Amino acid sequence: MFQRDDIVQHFKRELLSEEEKKTNRYLYRIVGVAEHTETGEEMMVYQALYDSMRLYVRPLSMFLEEVDHEKYPNIKQVHRFEKV
């Protein structure tokens, strides 16, 4: 499991050129796991390390899922997000 302040990359980072990677596109810092107040669902909170440094949240189960290799057959990364 990821820890607070871990740096992770989204699998689409593999599609960037070396020049584009210098912008930190698709790199994120883990803020932590939060609980949805209505449903109790665990949500991953993470911050972009590019552009406006926005905060994002998505269901933990989705954050941890594997890449759809039928849709993205050339992606080598196994999970949607992986630690750098």
Backbone as ProteinMPNN parsed JSONL, in Angstrom:
{"seq_chain_A": "MFQRDDIVQHFKRELLSEEEKKTNRYLYRIVGVAEHTETGEEMMVYQALYDSMRLYVRPLSMFLEEVDHEKYPNIKQVHRFEKV", "coords_chain_A": {"N_chain_A": [[0.841, -1.179, 0.0], [0.38, 2.297, -0.539], [2.153, 5.039, 0.985], [1.833, 8.115, 2.832], [3.079, 10.929, 1.129], [4.477, 9.403, -0.728], [5.666, 9.149, -4.078], [3.984, 8.696, -7.044], [3.265, 7.276, -10.272], [1.023, 7.65, -12.996], [-0.171, 5.248, -15.32], [-0.271, 6.261, -17.931], [1.898, 7.853, -18.243], [3.875, 6.481, -19.517], [3.374, 6.926, -22.184], [4.359, 9.373, -22.85], [6.783, 11.608, -24.315], [10.356, 11.899, -23.779], [10.952, 14.559, -23.365], [8.444, 15.609, -22.646], [8.1, 14.276, -20.23], [9.734, 15.681, -18.521], [8.193, 17.675, -17.514], [6.872, 16.671, -15.384], [4.425, 15.546, -15.803], [1.686, 13.431, -15.151], [2.714, 12.587, -12.717], [2.355, 12.147, -9.227], [1.782, 13.045, -5.76], [1.155, 11.215, -2.892], [-1.419, 11.982, -0.687], [-3.097, 10.8, 1.163], [-5.385, 8.297, 2.511], [-8.831, 8.722, 2.536], [-12.126, 8.768, 4.007], [-15.277, 8.393, 2.571], [-17.919, 10.407, 3.523], [-20.639, 9.733, 3.407], [-20.924, 7.114, 2.384], [-18.878, 5.591, 3.411], [-16.914, 4.587, 1.851], [-13.524, 4.01, 0.963], [-11.258, 6.439, -0.136], [-8.685, 7.556, -2.271], [-6.538, 10.241, -1.845], [-4.713, 12.508, -3.689], [-2.017, 14.493, -5.034], [-1.288, 16.423, -7.858], [1.879, 16.775, -9.456], [2.455, 18.638, -11.313], [1.63, 21.406, -13.479], [-1.066, 23.071, -12.089], [-0.874, 21.875, -9.623], [-3.033, 20.518, -8.506], [-5.386, 18.959, -6.233], [-6.606, 15.65, -6.142], [-9.13, 13.088, -6.0], [-10.063, 9.712, -5.835], [-11.911, 6.626, -5.893], [-10.443, 4.222, -3.741], [-10.269, 1.551, -4.566], [-10.352, 1.799, -7.356], [-8.056, 3.326, -7.763], [-6.093, 1.479, -7.152], [-6.403, -0.505, -9.044], [-5.678, -2.774, -11.814], [-4.126, -1.989, -14.974], [-6.075, -1.784, -17.907], [-5.23, -3.936, -20.116], [-6.204, -4.787, -22.511], [-7.387, -2.597, -23.653], [-5.206, -0.884, -23.586], [-2.776, -2.133, -24.928], [0.012, -1.821, -25.223], [1.103, -0.86, -22.929], [3.35, -1.223, -20.277], [3.298, -1.024, -17.523], [1.788, -2.429, -14.65], [-0.255, -1.746, -12.77], [-2.734, 0.863, -12.392], [-1.707, 3.116, -10.977], [1.613, 3.424, -9.877], [4.353, 3.231, -7.596], [7.093, 5.447, -7.827]], "CA_chain_A": [[0.0, 0.0, 0.0], [1.125, 3.55, -0.611], [2.271, 5.831, 2.208], [1.794, 9.567, 2.655], [4.235, 11.55, 0.463], [5.026, 8.582, -1.818], [5.482, 9.671, -5.431], [3.474, 7.64, -7.92], [3.013, 7.684, -11.652], [-0.102, 7.051, -13.715], [0.375, 4.442, -16.42], [-0.187, 7.015, -19.19], [3.215, 8.494, -18.322], [4.653, 5.717, -20.51], [3.071, 7.414, -23.53], [4.982, 10.682, -23.034], [8.163, 11.694, -24.795], [11.292, 12.255, -22.714], [10.793, 15.993, -23.142], [7.189, 15.795, -21.903], [8.289, 13.754, -18.873], [10.413, 16.702, -17.723], [7.165, 18.547, -16.93], [6.277, 15.895, -14.285], [3.067, 15.118, -16.169], [1.263, 12.11, -14.64], [3.342, 12.269, -11.436], [1.504, 12.576, -8.121], [2.208, 12.798, -4.386], [0.068, 10.669, -2.092], [-1.811, 12.752, 0.493], [-3.568, 9.795, 2.105], [-6.675, 7.66, 2.271], [-9.931, 9.368, 3.242], [-13.374, 8.008, 4.017], [-16.449, 9.111, 2.082], [-18.77, 10.606, 4.696], [-21.969, 9.134, 3.233], [-20.903, 5.676, 2.064], [-17.785, 4.91, 4.096], [-15.95, 4.097, 0.863], [-12.182, 4.573, 1.063], [-10.88, 7.246, -1.292], [-7.289, 7.996, -2.286], [-6.337, 11.67, -2.094], [-3.373, 12.66, -4.249], [-1.759, 15.814, -5.58], [-0.491, 16.491, -9.082], [3.189, 17.426, -9.357], [2.592, 19.414, -12.545], [0.652, 22.479, -13.713], [-1.616, 23.805, -10.94], [-0.672, 21.091, -8.395], [-4.376, 20.25, -7.989], [-5.678, 17.761, -5.456], [-7.578, 14.75, -6.762], [-9.606, 11.975, -5.189], [-10.772, 8.664, -6.572], [-12.088, 5.451, -5.039], [-9.202, 3.475, -3.525], [-10.289, 0.343, -5.402], [-10.008, 2.214, -8.718], [-6.667, 3.773, -7.72], [-5.224, 0.303, -7.054], [-6.708, -1.523, -10.048], [-4.729, -3.033, -12.893], [-4.342, -1.356, -16.264], [-6.828, -2.574, -18.884], [-4.26, -4.198, -21.182], [-6.897, -4.964, -23.797], [-7.552, -1.231, -24.171], [-3.854, -0.307, -23.692], [-1.919, -3.323, -25.047], [1.442, -1.523, -25.236], [1.521, -0.366, -21.617], [4.076, -2.234, -19.493], [2.944, -0.88, -16.11], [0.745, -3.384, -14.282], [-1.356, -1.084, -12.081], [-3.058, 2.241, -12.828], [-0.699, 3.959, -10.343], [2.708, 2.681, -9.265], [5.353, 4.055, -6.925], [8.28, 5.772, -8.633]], "C_chain_A": [[0.887, 1.244, 0.0], [1.091, 4.27, 0.733], [2.182, 7.319, 1.852], [3.138, 10.05, 2.099], [4.947, 10.641, -0.536], [4.756, 9.289, -3.137], [5.081, 8.505, -6.313], [3.303, 8.196, -9.33], [1.802, 6.943, -12.191], [0.469, 6.329, -14.927], [0.519, 5.212, -17.717], [1.125, 7.783, -19.322], [4.103, 7.781, -19.34], [4.467, 6.245, -21.925], [3.737, 8.754, -23.844], [6.382, 10.569, -23.626], [9.056, 12.044, -23.614], [11.176, 13.74, -22.375], [9.535, 16.274, -22.322], [7.32, 15.314, -20.449], [8.968, 14.773, -17.962], [9.429, 17.653, -17.046], [6.489, 17.895, -15.726], [4.849, 15.45, -14.566], [2.84, 13.684, -15.707], [2.062, 11.651, -13.421], [2.504, 12.892, -10.32], [2.15, 12.248, -6.784], [0.986, 12.309, -3.611], [-0.173, 11.572, -0.884], [-2.3, 11.778, 1.559], [-4.898, 9.208, 1.692], [-7.717, 8.353, 3.14], [-11.159, 8.472, 3.17], [-14.51, 8.899, 3.532], [-17.459, 9.202, 3.222], [-20.133, 9.937, 4.596], [-21.923, 7.616, 3.107], [-19.855, 4.891, 2.838], [-16.723, 4.375, 3.15], [-14.598, 4.788, 1.064], [-11.817, 5.247, -0.254], [-9.411, 7.629, -1.169], [-7.256, 9.475, -2.641], [-4.896, 11.828, -2.567], [-3.251, 13.999, -4.95], [-0.877, 15.726, -6.816], [0.825, 17.207, -8.813], [3.496, 18.22, -10.625], [1.485, 20.463, -12.592], [0.211, 23.143, -12.412], [-1.466, 23.068, -9.611], [-2.011, 20.764, -7.715], [-4.425, 18.987, -7.149], [-6.751, 16.965, -6.176], [-7.986, 13.684, -5.763], [-10.281, 10.976, -6.12], [-10.922, 7.474, -5.636], [-10.79, 4.65, -4.954], [-9.144, 2.241, -4.417], [-9.906, 0.665, -6.847], [-8.542, 2.632, -8.791], [-5.713, 2.584, -7.792], [-5.413, -0.714, -8.182], [-5.614, -1.658, -11.104], [-5.114, -2.274, -14.15], [-5.146, -2.318, -17.148], [-5.911, -2.788, -20.09], [-4.906, -4.583, -22.498], [-7.059, -3.597, -24.461], [-6.199, -0.566, -24.427], [-2.826, -1.439, -23.794], [-0.417, -3.046, -24.973], [1.968, -0.991, -23.912], [2.176, -1.495, -20.83], [3.688, -2.208, -18.014], [1.753, -1.783, -15.795], [-0.48, -2.687, -13.689], [-1.543, 0.35, -12.576], [-2.039, 3.243, -12.273], [0.355, 3.057, -9.718], [3.719, 3.647, -8.677], [6.563, 4.242, -7.827], [9.514, 5.404, -7.842]], "O_chain_A": [[2.016, 1.215, 0.492], [0.145, 4.136, 1.509], [2.427, 7.715, 0.713], [4.199, 9.622, 2.555], [5.933, 11.063, -1.14], [3.731, 9.953, -3.292], [5.739, 7.465, -6.334], [3.212, 9.405, -9.544], [1.582, 5.771, -11.888], [1.477, 6.754, -15.492], [1.359, 4.854, -18.542], [1.431, 8.308, -20.393], [4.975, 8.397, -19.952], [5.326, 6.028, -22.78], [3.684, 9.219, -24.983], [7.068, 9.562, -23.454], [8.561, 12.444, -22.56], [11.292, 14.122, -21.21], [9.565, 17.092, -21.403], [6.712, 15.89, -19.547], [8.787, 14.725, -16.745], [9.795, 18.36, -16.107], [5.618, 18.506, -15.107], [4.143, 15.022, -13.653], [3.712, 12.829, -15.862], [2.091, 10.458, -13.117], [2.011, 14.013, -10.447], [2.948, 11.318, -6.67], [-0.083, 12.917, -3.67], [0.758, 11.889, -0.144], [-1.953, 11.918, 2.732], [-5.466, 9.572, 0.662], [-7.508, 8.548, 4.338], [-11.217, 7.537, 2.371], [-14.687, 10.017, 4.017], [-17.816, 8.187, 3.819], [-20.724, 9.605, 5.624], [-22.775, 6.914, 3.653], [-19.929, 3.665, 2.916], [-15.742, 3.777, 3.591], [-14.536, 5.994, 1.305], [-12.038, 4.701, -1.336], [-8.948, 7.986, -0.086], [-7.871, 9.905, -3.617], [-3.968, 11.341, -1.922], [-4.242, 14.572, -5.402], [0.148, 15.044, -6.819], [0.87, 18.148, -8.021], [4.658, 18.442, -10.963], [0.522, 20.4, -11.827], [1.038, 23.72, -11.706], [-1.886, 23.582, -8.575], [-2.096, 20.738, -6.487], [-3.623, 18.069, -7.323], [-7.685, 17.528, -6.747], [-7.271, 13.414, -4.799], [-10.975, 11.351, -7.065], [-10.148, 7.326, -4.691], [-10.122, 4.425, -5.963], [-8.09, 1.92, -4.965], [-9.208, -0.119, -7.491], [-7.858, 2.328, -9.769], [-4.654, 2.667, -8.415], [-4.661, -1.685, -8.266], [-4.756, -0.79, -11.262], [-6.284, -1.955, -14.363], [-4.913, -3.527, -17.128], [-5.823, -1.934, -20.973], [-4.214, -4.696, -23.51], [-6.891, -3.459, -25.673], [-6.054, 0.218, -25.365], [-2.082, -1.678, -22.844], [0.355, -3.961, -24.684], [3.158, -0.7, -23.791], [1.625, -2.591, -20.727], [3.739, -3.233, -17.333], [0.819, -1.885, -16.589], [-1.612, -2.998, -14.058], [-0.619, 0.962, -13.111], [-1.562, 4.114, -13.0], [0.027, 2.043, -9.102], [3.918, 4.746, -9.195], [7.0, 3.311, -8.504], [10.633, 5.589, -8.322]]}, "name": "protein", "num_of_chains": 1, "seq": "MFQRDDIVQHFKRELLSEEEKKTNRYLYRIVGVAEHTETGEEMMVYQALYDSMRLYVRPLSMFLEEVDHEKYPNIKQVHRFEKV"}
